[in-house]
Amino acid sequence: MTTGDDSEGRTDGTMPLSGENLEKLTENLDKVEVLTKRLVEALSRRKMRSPSLDGPSQQLFQRAATAYWAEAVNNPAKIFEHQLSYWGNSVRHFLEAQQALAKGKLQAPDDPGPKDPRFKNPLWDSHPYFNFLKQQYLINADAIRQAVEDVDDLNPVEKKRLGYFAKQIVELMSPTNFLATNPDALEKALKTEGQSLVQGLENLIHDLEAHDGELIVRLSDDTAFQMGGNIATAPGAVVFRNRMLELVQYSPTTETVKEIPLLIVPPWINKFYILDLKAQNSLIRWITDQGYTVFVVSWVNPDASYAEVGMEEYVEEGFLTAMSTVREICGTEKLNVIGYCIAGTTLALTLALMKARGDTSVNSATFFTALTDFSDQGDFTPFLQDDFVDALEEEMDKDGILASYLMARTFSFLRSNDLVYQPAIRNYMLGEAPPAFDLLYWNGDGTNLPARMGKQYLRKLCQQNQFAAGGLELLGHTLKIQDVNVPLCAIACETDHIAPWKDSYRGVQQMGSPERTFIMTESGHIAGIVNPPSKKKYGHYLNPDMTLDYETWKDTGTYHEGSWWPTWEAWLRPRSGGDVPAREPGDSTHPVLVPAPGTYVAVKA
């Protein structure tokens, strides 16, 4: 199939096949049959797991159906109106397609239907078969969305879950996801004489074999990057190591540095090099260039031997040990600390614990996209109910860890078209190699969580919101959000679906710090943070009045063009002391162990 003239001048939307082409196509299709045996073998290695990890219990759909029919009895006019609208749209659509065919031309109706980024191929608009499929799919999708909206007799959590899982079904059933109804895939199969299908099946089998039968769609070429070679290249060295972390100190790039060092603590559900992907967008390099002594925690990628490691160990052997080591190496009584995502959550817990212990060594704290009040579960509502969390606990009890692929899958399906279906179409239907894209490589380089820590986080923080609602019992103290009392700056991202900025703002509002600065930057969880000034991209909002609700805070705030990095650095500088001679990594009691980025970061899940 083509979208225009081919070498023989054909314009009927077909591609001619010579005898030689047909023979090659048949040969490739025979290869598909052989590869199918490998596919079945790879799938047979998939571990059995709780069905609750793949969807809600049937009770949710049963309650939804009951509520829908109750609405039909109590308010039949509303239901009939929507049903008749759906029937009318479907019949009208069918009639328009028939009328177009009756004209004797192979063309679609004059109205090709609404635009959708999944349907970029011109055949979706010009070819009657593909156009009919597209339009009917969009009509069906809208009808399902409307049906979910019509269900009133469900509590808000159940309705949100119903909407999420209904949306997943709708996106799964898109005609773009099936070979027979994807013109891009069919065109390429003919153009390559079936080779694209062979290569696509090879890609699929490779991904299944690499993960013991579990389908994890590769987003990036995992052979294109080398740790310390073309990613994570900022010069430095590991100067401390324990079972929880490696502490990386970066080499100075200025003759003098600020007296008070800076410790960056990234989340342990990802690897730290998101802050050092390449020289052009490395936050680590940029901060170093501003004249700071920069340390970064590189967390261990735990296996089953870490099953009993909990939040206590992440605080004591992680945060507090790293903090004391930084102060020892630099010879200072104080340090500044950054916590990113879940590490920002845990930094808040650590600060509350330090207050209870009388430890005043943290001079200031910065939070990147960190949640501390989980009263609104946001987009994660479908996954934070008991059936799903119970199933996760079963897996953790069995494996000793919360496997990285389970977390990655959850995050991916929040943006399933971008992070699941489109990459699957490219890899498996079109037979293309994943791109060499550093951000997507990092996204696929996940880490496991220790079972005990995973349970504490899901139950005590995400579900029960103990830190912001009454207090969290940890290490012999009751930790409360109001106990965070150091000068702080929080950066949140406007379109962040993982840590929504309004929820981050609400948590910071409750902290007891007399000095609070809140920056809301444009873009999402990663792009909003990794936003170097050189890009001149994504502005940010400031407003000193944090007594306001989040909408009023933004509406009355000041918008600033460009990266938030210089704004934050201007906040950090007066809290970092005077100038001292630049410090090389390590000291006499903390010798260099290995060059940055270290060894822990290279361990795959």
LUMLONU-941411 format. One record per residue: residue in three letters; y, z, x of N, C-alpha, C, CB in turn. Coordinates in steps of 0.2 Angstrom, whole numbers, plus 5000, padded with zeros to 4 digits. Glycine has a CB too. Example, Ala and Ser with C-alpha at 12.3 -4.5 7.8 and 13.67 -1.06 7.14 Angstrom:
# LUMLONU-941411
ala497250395066497850395062498450395066497850455057
ser498950355064499550365068500050395064499750295070
END
This chain:
# LUMLONU-941411
met499450005004500050005000500650005004500050064995
thr501149965002501849965006502349975001501949905010
thr502949985003503549994999503949934999503950055001
gly503749885002504149825003503649765005504749835007
asp503949715008503649655010503249675016504049595012
asp502549645017502249645023502249585027501449675022
ser501749575032501849515036501649455032501349525042
glu501249465027501049405023501449395017500349415020
gly502049425017502549415011502349445005502649345010
arg501849495004501649524998502149574996500949554999
thr502349584990502749634987502449664981503449594985
asp501849664980501549694974501349764975500949654972
gly501549794981501349864982500649874985501349904976
thr500349824988499649824991499649804998499149794987
met499149825002499149805009498449765009499149865014
pro498449695011497849665012497349685017497949585013
leu496749685016496249705021495849645023495749755019
ser495849625030495349575032494649595033495649545039
gly494249555034493549575035493449625041493049515037
glu493849605047493849655052494149725051494249625058
asn494649725047494949785045494549825040495649775041
leu494149795036493749825031493149855035493449775026
glu492849815040492349845044492549905048492049795049
lys493149905051493449965054493450025049494049945058
leu493750005043493850065038493150095037494150035032
thr492650055035492050075034491750115039491550015032
glu491850095046491550135051491950205052491750095058
asn492550205050492950275050492650315045493650265050
leu492550285039492350325033491650355034492350285027
asp491250315038490550345040490650405045490150295044
lys491150405049491350465053491450525049491850445058
val491850515044492050565039491450605037492450545033
glu490950565035490250595033489950635038489750535030
val489950615044489650655050490150725051489650615056
leu490750715050491250775051491150825046491950745052
thr490950795040490850845034490350895036490750805028
lys489850875039489350925041489650985045488750895045
arg490050965050490351015054490851055050490750985060
leu491151025045491551065041491251115037491951015036
val490651095034490251145030489951205035489651115027
glu489851185041489551235046490151285047489351205052
ala490751255048491351305050491451345044491951255051
leu491451325038491651365032491051415031491651315026
ser490451405033489951455032490051515036489251425034
arg490451515041490651575046491151615043490851545053
arg491451595037492051635034491751705032492351595029
lys492051755034491851825031492051835024492251875036
met491651865021491751885014492251945014491051905010
arg492751935009493251985008493352005001493851975012
ser493752054999493852074992494252014989494352134992
pro494051994983494451944979495151964978494051924973
ser495252024978495952054976496452024981495952124976
leu496252004987496651984992496951904991496351984999
asp496551874986496751804985497051794978496051764984
gly497151854974497551844968497451914964497251794964
pro497851924959497851984955497151984951498451984950
ser497052044948496452054944496552014938496352134943
gln495951994935496051954928496351994923495351944926
gln496452064924496752104918497552074918496752174920
leu497852054923498552034923498551974918498852024930
phe498151924919498151864915497951884908497751814918
gln497451924907497251944900497851974897496651994901
arg498252024900498752054897499352004895499052114901
ala499451954900499951904899499751864893500051864905
ala499151844892498951804886498951844880498151784887
thr498851904880498851944874499651954872498552014875
ala500051964877500751964876501051904873501151984882
tyr500751844876501051774873500851764866500751724878
trp500251784864500051774858500351814853499251774857
ala500451884855500851924851501551904849500851994854
glu501851864854502551834853502451784848502751814860
ala501851744849501751684844501751714837501151644846
val501451764836501351794829502051824827500851854829
asn502351864831503051894829503651844829503151954834
asn503651794833504151754834503951684834504651774839
pro503551654829503251584830503751534831502851574824
ala504351534829504851484829504951474837505451494826
lys505051524841505251514848504651484851505351584851
ile504051504850503451474853503351404851502751514852
phe503451384845503351314842503851274846503351314835
glu504451304846505051254849504851234856505651294849
his504551284860504451264867503751224867504251334871
gln503251234863502751194863502851124861502151224858
leu503251114856503451044853503951014858503851054847
ser504351054862504751024867504250994873505151074870
tyr503751024875503251004880502850944877502751064881
trp502650944871502250894868502750834868502050904861
gly503350844865503850784865503950754871504450804862
asn504050794877504250764883503650724886504350824888
ser503050754885502450724887502250654884501750764886
val502350654877502250594873502750544875502250604866
arg503450564875503950514877503850484884504650554877
his503650524889503450504895502950454895503250564900
phe502350464892501850414891502050354888501250444887
leu502450354883502750294879503150254884503150314873
glu503550284888504050254893503550214898504550294896
ala503050244900502650214905502250154902502050264908
gln502050164896501650104892502150044891501450124886
gln502750064889503250014888503449974894503950044885
ala503450014900503649974906503049934908503750024912
leu502449954907501849904909501849844904501149944908
ala502049854898501949804893502449744895502149834886
lys502949764899503349704901503049654906504049734904
gly502449674908502049634912502249634920502149564910
lys502649694921502849704928502549764931503549694929
leu502349774937502149834940502749874942501649814946
gln503049904937503649944939503650004935504249904938
ala504050054937504050124934504650114928504250174939
pro504650164924505250164919505850164923505150224914
asp506450154919507050154922507250214925507650124918
asp507050274921507250344923506650364928507350384917
pro506750374934506150394938506050464938506350374946
gly506450504935506350574934506750614939505650594935
pro506750684939507150724943506950724951507150794941
lys507450734955507250724962506950794965507850714966
asp506450784969506150844972505950824979505450864968
pro506050864984505950854991505250834993506150904996
arg504750854989504050834990503950764989503550874986
phe504350734985504250664982504750614986504250654975
lys504750614992505150564996504950494996505250595003
asn504350484996504050414996504350374990503350414996
pro504650314992504950274986504450254981505250214989
leu503850254982503350234977503350294972502650234981
trp503550354973503550404968504050384962503750474970
asp504550344964505050314959504850244957505650324962
ser504550204961504550134959503850114957504650094965
his503350144958502650124956502450164950502150144962
pro502250134945502150164938501550214939501950114933
tyr501050204943500550254943500750324946499950234947
phe501150314952501350374955501950404952501550364962
asn502350364949502950394945502650434939503350334943
phe502150404935501850444930501650514932501350404926
leu501250514937500950574940501550624941500550564946
lys502050604945502550644947502950674941503050604951
gln503150634936503450654931503050704926503750594926
gln502450684925502050734921501950794924501350694919
tyr501850794931501750854935502350904934501650844942
leu502950874934503550914934503650934927504150874936
ile503450894922503450924915503050984914503350864910
asn502450974917501951034916502151094920501251004919
ala502451084926502751144929503251174925503051114936
asp503751134922504251174919503951204912504751114916
ala503451174909503151214903502851274905502651164900
ile502551284911502251344913502751394915501751334920
arg503251374918503851414920504151444914504351384924
gln504251404909504451424902504051474899504651364898
ala503351464899502851504896502851574899502151474896
val502951574905503051644909503651684907503051634916
glu504151644906504851674904504751704897505351624904
asp504351664893504251684886503851754885503951634882
val503451774890503051834889503551894890502551834895
asp503651924885504051984885503752054885504551984878
asp503152054882502852124882502452144888502352124876
leu502752134894502452154900502952194904502252094905
asn502752244908503252284912503552234917502952344915
pro504152254920504452204925504052184931505152234927
val503652234933503252224939502652174937502952284942
glu502352184932501852134930502152064928501452164923
lys502752064925502951994924503151964931503652004919
lys503452004935503551974942502951944945503952024946
arg502451984945501751964948501551894944501252014948
leu501551894938501351844934501751774936501451854926
gly502451784936502851724939502651704945503551744938
tyr502551754950502351724957501651694957502251794961
phe501151714954500551684954500451624950499951734952
ala500851614945500951554941501251504945501351564934
lys501751524949502151474953501651454959502751504956
gln501251494961500751474966500251424964500351534969
ile500051434958499551384954499951314954499351404948
val500551314951500951254950501051214957501651274947
glu501151254962501351224968500651194971501651274973
leu500151234970499451204973499251144969498951254971
met499451134963499251074959499651014960499151094952
ser500151014964500650964965500150894967501150974971
pro500350844964499950784966500050764974500150724962
thr500550784977500550774984500050804988501250794987
asn499750854985499150894989498450864989499150964986
phe498450804985497750774985497850704987497550774977
leu497250684991497250614994497350564989496650604997
ala497050564983497050504978497750504975496550514973
thr498150554975498750554972499350564977498850604966
asn499250544983499750554988499850484992499550604994
pro500450444990500450374992500550375000501050344989
asp500850435003500950435010500250435014501350495012
ala499850475011499150475014498750415013498750535011
leu498850385007498450325006498650265010498450304998
glu499350265010499650205014499450215022500450205014
lys499450275024499250285031498550275032499450355034
ala498050285028497350275028497250205029496950305022
leu497550165025497450095025497750065031497850055019
lys498350085033498750055039498350075046499450085040
thr497950135046497550155052496850135051497750225053
glu496650105046495950085044495550145044495750035050
gly495850195041495450255040495450305046494750245038
gln495750285051495750335057496150395055496050295063
ser496650395051497050455050496650505046497650435045
leu496150485042495750525038495250565043495350495033
val495050525048494550555053494950605057494250495057
gln495550585059495950635063496150695059496550605066
gly496250685053496450745049495850785048496650715042
leu495250765047494750805046494550835052494050765044
glu494650805058494550835065495050895065494650785070
asn495650885063496150945063495950995059496850915061
leu495750985053495551035048494951075051495251005042
ile494451045054493851075057494051115063493351025059
his494551095067494751125073495051195070495351085077
asp495451195065495851255063495351305060496351235057
leu494851275056494251325053493851355059493851285049
glu493651315064493251335069493651385073492951285074
ala494251385074494651425078494751495075495351395079
his494651495068494751565065494151585061495351555060
asp493551565063492951585060492851565053492851665061
gly493051505051493051485044493551505040492351515041
glu494051535042494651555038495151495040494951625040
leu495451475034495951415035496651445036495951375029
ile496851435042497551455044497851385047497551515050
val498351365043498651295045499051305051499051265039
arg498951265056499351265062500051235061498951225068
leu500551275062501251245061501451215067501651305059
ser501151225073501451205080500851185084501951255083
asp501051145089500551125094500451185099500851065098
asp499951215099499851275102499651265110499251325099
thr499651205112499551185119500251175122499051135120
ala500751165119501351145121501851195125501751115116
phe501551265124502051315127501651365131502351355121
gln501951385137501651425141502151485142501551395148
met501851545141502251605141502551615148501851675139
gly503151625149503551635155503651565159503051675160
gly503351505156503451445158504051405155502851405158
asn503951395148504451365144504651405138504251295142
ile504451465137504651515133504651575136504251515126
ala505051625134505051695137505151685144504451735135
thr505751655146505851645153506451685156506051565154
ala506751725153507251765156506951805162507551815150
pro507351805167507051845173507051925172507451825179
gly506551955174506452025174505752045176506652045167
ala505652105174504952135176504752195172504952155184
val504052195171503752255168503852315173503052245166
val504152375170504252425175503952495172505052445175
phe503552485166503152545164502652515159503652595160
arg502052545159501552525154501152585152501052475157
asn501052585145500552635143500152595137500852695140
arg499752635134499252605129499652565123498752645127
met500252585122500652565116501052505118501052615113
leu501352505124501852455126501952445133502552485123
glu502252385135502552375141503252375141502252305144
leu503652405145504352405145504652355150504652475147
val504952305148505252255152505952265153505152185149
gln506152265160506852275162507052205164506952325167
tyr507652185162507852115164508352115170508252075158
ser508352065174508752065180509452055178508552005185
pro509952085181510652075180510952005182511052135183
thr511451985178511751925180512451935181511651875174
thr512651995182513352015183513352065189513752045177
glu513952065192513952115198513952185196514552105202
thr514352195190514352265187514052265180515052295187
val513852325178513552325171513852385168512752325171
lys513752395161513952455158513452515160513952445150
glu513752575160513352625162512752645158513852695163
ile512952645151512352665146511952605145512752685140
pro511252605146510852545145510652535138510152565149
leu510452475137510252455130509452445130510652395128
leu509152475125508452465124508352425117508052535123
ile508052365117507852325111507152345110508052255113
val507052365103506352375101506252325095506252445098
pro505752275097505652225092505052245087505352155095
pro504952215082504352235077503752225081504452195071
trp503252265079502552255082502152215077502252325083
ile502352185072502052135068502152065071502252145061
asn502652055076502751995079502852015086503351965076
lys502951955090503051965097503751965099502651915101
phe503951995104504652005106505051945108504752055111
tyr504651885110505051835113505351785108504551785117
ile505351805102505851775097506551785099505751805090
leu506651835103507351845106507451815113507451925107
asp506951775115506951745121506551675121506751785127
leu506651635116506251575115506451525121506451545108
lys507151515122507351475127508051495129507351395125
ala508251465135508851495138509451485133509051455144
gln509451425129510051415125510151455119509951345122
asn509551495117509651535111509351605112509351505105
ser509351625118509051685120509551745119508751685127
leu509451785114509851845114509851895120509751885107
ile509251895123509151945128509551915134508351945131
arg509551855136509951825141510751835139509851745142
trp510951825133511651825131511851895132511751805124
ile511551945130511752015131511752035138511252065127
thr511252015142511252025149511851995153510651995153
asp512051935150512651895153513351935151512651825151
gln513351975146513952015145513952075149513852035137
gly513552095153513552145158513252215155514252165159
tyr512652205153512252265151511552265154512152265143
thr511352325155510652335158510152335152510552395162
val509752285151509352265145508652285146509452195143
phe508352325142507652335142507352315135507452415143
val506752285135506452265129505752295129506452185128
val505552315123504852345122504352285120504752395117
ser503852275124503352225122502752265120503152175128
trp502552265113502052305110501352275112502152305103
val500852315112500152295113499952265107499752355114
asn499452215107499152185102498552215100499052105103
pro498552265096497952305095497352275093498152365090
asp496752305095496052285092495752345088495652265098
ala495152345087494852395083494852465086494152375081
ser494952465093494952535096495552575094494852525104
tyr496052535091496652575089496652595082497252525090
ala496152595079496052605072496452675069495352615070
glu496352725073496652785071497352795074496252845074
val497652745077498352745079498852745073498552695085
gly499252785072499752785067500452785068499652845062
met500852795063501652795065501852845070501952805058
glu501452905070501552955075501552925082501053015074
glu501052895084500952865090501552815092500252835091
tyr501652775087502252725088502852755089502252675082
val502952815086503652855088503552885094503752905082
glu503052925095502952975102502852925108502453025101
glu502352885108502152855114502452785114501352835113
gly502852765109503252705109503952715110503052665102
phe504252735104505052735104505252795109505252755097
leu504952855108505252915112505052905120504952975110
thr504452875121504252865128504752815131503552845129
ala504852755128505252705130505952725132505252645126
met506252765127506852795128506952835134507052835122
ser506452885135506552925141506452895147506052985140
thr506052835147505952795153506552765155505352755152
val506852735150507452695151508052745155507752665145
arg508052805152508552845154508352875162508652915150
glu507752885163507552905170507652845175506752915170
ile507552785173507652725178508452725179507352665175
cys508852725174509552715175509952775176509852685168
gly509552835176509952895178510452915173510252895185
thr510352905167510852925162510652975157511152855158
glu511053005153510853055148510853015141511353115148
lys511152965141511152925135510952855135511952925132
leu510752825130510552755129510752725122509852745131
asn510852665122510952635115510252595113511552575115
val510152595107509452565105509552515099509052625102
ile509152465099509152415094508452415091509352345096
gly508352415084507752405081507752345076507552475077
tyr507252305077507252245073506652245068507152185078
cys506852235061506352235056505952305055505852175057
ile505352305056504952365055505152415060504152345055
ala505352385066505552435072506252465070505552395078
gly506652425066507252465063507052515059507652405060
thr506552505054506352555050506152615054505752535045
thr505752605059505452665063505952695067504852635067
leu506452655069507052685073507352735069507552625075
ala507452715062507752765058507352835057507852735051
leu506752825057506252885057506352925063505552865056
thr506352885069506352915075507052955076506352865081
leu507552925074508252965074508253025070508852915072
ala507953025064507953085060507453135063507653065053
leu506953115066506553165070506953195076505953125073
met507353155080507653175085508253225083508053115089
lys508553215077508953265075508653335074509353235068
ala508053325070507653385069507553425076507053375065
arg507353385081507253415087507853435092506753375091
gly508453415089509053435093509153385099508953495096
asp508853325099508853275104509453225103508153235105
thr509953225107510553185106510653125111511153235106
ser510053105113510153055119510252985116509453055122
val510252975110510452905108511152905106510052885101
asn511552865110512252855109512452815103512552825115
ser512052765101512152725095511552685094512752675097
ala511552665088510952625085511152565082510452675081
thr510752515083510852445079510252425076511152395084
phe510352405070509752385065509852315064509752435059
phe509252275066509252205064508752195058508952165070
thr509052175052508652155046508152215045508252095047
ala508352275044507952335044507952365037508052385049
leu507352375034507352415027507252485028506852375022
thr507552525025507452595025507352625018507952635029
asp507652595013507552615006507152555003508252615002
phe506552575000506052524998506052524990505352535001
ser506552554987506552564980506452494976507152604977
asp506752444979506652374976506252334981507352344975
gln505652314979505152284983505252214984504452294980
gly505652184980505852114980505352064980506252104987
asp505352014984504851964984504151984986505051904989
phe504052044988503452074990503152114985503452114996
thr503452114979503152154973502452134972503652144967
pro502252064972501552044970501052074975501551974970
phe501252094981500752114986500752184987500952074992
leu501252224984501252294985501052334979501952314986
gln500652304975500352344969499652364972500252304963
asp499352414968498752454970498152404971498552504965
asp498052354967497452314968497452274975497452264962
phe498052254977498152214983498052264989498752174983
val498452324988498452364994497752404995498952424993
asp497452414989496752444989496252394993496452454982
ala496352324992495952284995496052275003496052214992
leu496752285004496952285011496652345015497652285012
glu496652405012496352465015495552455016496452525010
glu495252415011494552405012494452365019494252365006
glu494852315020494852275026494952315032495252215025
met495452355031495652395037495152445039496352435036
asp494852475034494252525035493652495038494052555029
lys493552425037492952395039493152365046492852335035
asp493752345048493952305054494252355059494352245053
gly494552405057494952445061495652425062494652455067
ile495852365059496452335060496652305053496552285066
leu497352285053497552245048497652175051498252265044
ala497252125050497152065054497852025053496552025052
ser498051995059498751965058498751905053498851935065
tyr498151875052498151815048498251835041497451775048
leu498051895039498151915032498951925031497851985031
met499251955036499951965035500351895035500252005041
ala500151855040500451785040500351745034500151745046
arg499751755031499651715025500151745019498951725022
thr500251805019500651835014501351815015500651915014
phe501651815021502251785022502351715021502451805030
ser501851675023501851605022501851585014501251565025
phe501551615010501451595003502151614999500851625000
leu502551655003503251665000503651595000503551725003
arg503451555005503751485005503151435006504251485011
ser502751435001502151395002502251325003501651404996
asn502751295000502851215001502951205008503351194996
asp503451245011503651235018503151255023504351265019
leu502751315022502351345027501651335026502551415028
val501451305020500751295019500551225017500451345013
tyr500851195012500651135009500851075013500851125002
gln501551075015501851015019501451015026502551025020
pro501351075029501051065036500251045035501051135039
ala499951065029499251045028499250965027498951085022
ile499750945023499750875021499850835028500350855017
arg500250855032500350825038499750825043500950855042
asn499450885044498950895048498250855046498750965050
tyr498150865039497450855037497450785033497250905032
met497950765029497950705026498250645030498350705019
leu498750665034499050605038498750605045499850615038
gly498350655047498050655053498550665059497650595054
glu499150695058499650705063499550765067500350695060
ala499750765073499750825077500250875075499750815085
pro500250935075500750985073501350975079500551055073
pro501950985077502450975082502551025087503150965078
ala502851005093502951055098503551095097502951025105
phe503551145092504151175090504051255092504251165082
asp504551275096504451345099504451395093504951355104
leu504951395088504951445083504351445079505551425079
leu504051385077503451385074502851405078503251315071
tyr502851395084502351425089502351495089502451395096
trp502951525089503051605089502751625082503751625090
asn502951595077502751615070501951615069503051565065
gly501651575073500951575073500551615078500651505074
asp500951655082500751695087500751765085501151685094
gly500351785080500451845077500051905080500151845070
thr500151965078499852025081499552065075500352065084
asn499052105077498652145072499052205071497952155074
leu498852245066499152315065498552365065499552325059
pro498652425069498152475068498052495061498352535073
ala497452515059497252525052497652585049496552545051
arg497652635053498052695051498752685050497952755055
met499152655055499852635054499952595048500052605060
gly499552545047499552495041499552535035499052445042
lys499152575034499052615028499652655027498452665028
gln499952695032500552735031501052695029500652775038
tyr501152635032501752595031501752575023501752535035
leu501152545021501052515015501152575009500452485014
arg500852625010500752685005501452725005500152725006
lys501552755011502152805011502852775011502052845017
leu502952715014503552685014503652635009503652655021
cys503252575009503352525004503252544997502852465006
gln502652574996502552594989502852664986501752604988
gln502852714991503152774988503852794991502652834991
asn504052754995504752754997504952824999505252734992
gln504552865003504652935004505252945009503952955008
phe505352905013505952915018506652925014505952865023
ala506652875009507352875005507252924999507552805004
ala506652944997506552974991506253044992506252934986
gly506553094995506253154996506053175003505653164992
gly505853125007505653145014504953125015505753215015
leu504853105022504253085024504053135029504253015028
glu503453165028503153215033502853175039502553255029
leu503153195045502853155051503053205057503253085052
leu502453215061502553255067502853325066502953215072
gly502653355060502853425059503553435056502853455065
his503853375054504553375051504553335045505053355056
thr504953355040505153315034505753265036505253355028
leu505653205037506153155039506453125033505853105044
lys507153125033507553105027508053055030507853155023
ile508153005026508652955028509352975029508652895022
gln509553035026510153065027510253095034510353115022
asp509653105037509653135044509853085049509053165045
val509953025048510152975053510852985054509952905051
asn511053015059511753035060512153005066511853105060
val511852955070512152925076512652865073511652905081
pro513152855077513552795076513052725075514052775081
leu513152695070512652635069513052575067512152655064
cys512652515069512852455066512252415063513252405072
ala512252385057511752355054511852285053511552395048
ile511452235055511552165054510952145049511452125060
ala511152115043510752095038510852015037510752135032
cys510451985034510451905033510451885026509851875037
glu510951845024511151825017510551805013511651785017
thr510151755016509551725013508851755015509551655013
asp508851815018508251845020507851865015508451905025
his507251835014506751855009506251905011506351785007
ile506251925017505851975020506152045019505651965027
ala506752045022507152105021507852095018507352145028
pro507852085011508552065008509152105010508452065000
trp509652075011510252105014510452165009510852055015
lys510452155003510652204998510252264999510652174991
asp509652265000509152325001509352355008508452295001
ser509452315013509652345019510252385019509752285025
tyr510752355015511452385014511352455010511852335010
arg510952455005510752515001510552565006510352494995
gly510052555010509852605015510352625019509252575019
val510752585022511252605027511752655023511652545030
gln511952635017512352675013512152755013512452645006
gln511452765013511252825012511152865018510552825009
met511252835024511252865030511852915032511152815036
gly511652965036512253015036512653005042511853085038
ser512652945045513152925051513852925049512952865054
pro514252965052514952955051515352895053515353015054
glu514952855057515252785059514752735057515352785067
arg514852695052514352645050514752575050514052665043
thr514452525053514652455052514152415050514952435059
phe514352375045513852325042514052255043513652345034
ile513652215045513752145046513252105042513752125054
met513452065038513052015034513151945036513152025026
thr512651915040512651855042512351805038512351845049
glu512551745038512251685034511551675037512751625034
ser511151635033510451615035509951675034510451585042
gly509351655037508851705035508551745040508251655033
his507951775039507751835044507751815051507051845041
ile507551755053507551735060508251695062506951695061
ala508351645058508951605060509551645060508951545056
gly509651695055510251725055510351775061510251775049
ile509751795064509851845070509851795076509251885070
val509451745077509451705083509951655082508751675084
asn510651665082511151625081511751625086511551645074
pro511551595092512051605098512751575096511751565104
pro513251595099513951575098514051505100514451615102
ser513651475105513651405107513551355101513251395113
lys513151375096512951335091513551325086512351365087
lys513951375086514551375081514251365074515051315083
lys513751405072513451395066513351465062512751365067
tyr513351465056513251525052513751575053512551555053
gly514151585049514651635049514451705047515251625045
his514851755046514651825044515251855041514451865050
tyr515051915037515451945033515552025036515251955025
leu516152045035516352115037516752155031516652125044
asn516552215030516952255026516852325028516752245018
pro517452365030517352435032517152485026517952455035
asp517252465020517152505014516452505012517652495008
met516052555014515352555012515152595006514952575018
thr515752615003515652654996515552604991516252694995
leu515652534992515652484987514852464985516052424989
asp514752444979514052414978514052344982513952394971
tyr513452324983513352264988513752204986512652254989
glu513752184980514152124977514852134979513952114970
thr515152194977515852204978516052204986516152264975
trp515552234990515652234997515752164999515052265000
lys515352114997515352045000515952014997514752004998
asp516152024990516651984987517352004990516651994980
thr517452064992518052094995518052095002518252164992
gly517552075005517452075013517852015016516752075015
thr517852015022518151965026517651915029518651995032
tyr517651855028517251805031517451785038517151745026
his517051775043517151755050516751695052517051815055
glu517051645054516651585057516251605063517151535058
gly515651575063515251575069514851645069515651575075
ser514451645075513951695076514251765076513651685083
trp513851815074513951885074513851915080513551925069
trp513551885085513451915092514051945095513151865096
pro514651905096515251935099515551995095515751875100
thr515451985088515752045084515352105085515752025077
trp514752105086514252165087514452185094513552145086
glu514452135099514552155106515252195107514552095111
ala515752175103516352215103516352285100516952175099
trp515852295096515752355093515352395098515352355087
leu514852365102514452405107514852425113513852365109
arg515252385115515552395122515952465123516152335123
pro516352485118516652545119516152605118517152555114
arg515552595116515052645116514552645122514652635109
ser514752605127514252595132514452615139514152515133
gly515052655139515252685145515652645150514652715149
gly515752665156516152625161515652575165516552675166
asp515952545170515652495174515252535180516052445176
val514652515181514252535187513952475191513752585185
pro513752485197513452425200512852405196513252445207
ala512752335196512152315193511452335195512152235193
arg511052345191510352375192509852325192510252435187
glu509452325198508852285198508252315194508652265205
pro507752285192507252315188506852365192506752255186
gly506752425189506352475192506652525196505752445195
asp506352575199506552615204506052645208507052675200
ser506152695212505552725216504952745213505852775221
thr505152775207504552805203504352755197504752875200
his504652705196504452655191504452585195504952655185
pro503952575199503952505203503852445198503452505208
val504052385200503852325197503152315196504152265200
leu502852315190502152305189501952225189501952335183
val502252185185502152115185502852085182501652095180
pro502952025184503551985182503551985174503651915184
ala504251985171504251965164503951895162505051975162
pro503751895157503751935151503151985150503751895144
gly502751995156502252045156501552015153502452095151
thr501052055152500452045150500252055143499952075155
tyr500552105140500352115133500552065128500752185131
val501152025130501351975125500851915125502051955128
ala500451905130500051845131499351855127499851835138
val499251915125498651935121498651905114498452015121
lys498151865112498151835106497751875101497751765106
ala497951875095497651915089496951885088498051915083
END
